[in-house]
Amino acid sequence: MKRSEKYRTYKKDLIQTLTSSRKCGCLFKLQAKPMLGGEGWMVKLICRSHNHALAKSLVRHSYASRLTKDKKIIIGEMTKSMIKLKNILLTLKEHN
């Protein structure tokens, strides 16, 4: 749940998982649960209406700011070489 207003647990006796959401009052809801054979997920659309416009850019969005595989490799190699964190950050900014 990324943009829903409230999050209710489906069943109280389930183990609590670490999840997060951004609340902006959107009515769009999905329900997902693992399939019985353990070979995938069943996704059910509960409410398909949106009450907000689509984002024009992905600036400051968690998806856009994620680390790619290439960046993770660069960070791993520079960390092994004992390079300071500020220099690693500068290198990543130069590659972008």
Secondary structure, 3 states (H helix, E strand, C coil): CCCECCCCCCCCCCCCCCCCCCCCCECCEEEEEECCCCCCEEEEEEECCCCCCCCCCCCCCCCCCCCCHHHHHHHHHHHHCCCCHHHHHHHHHHHC
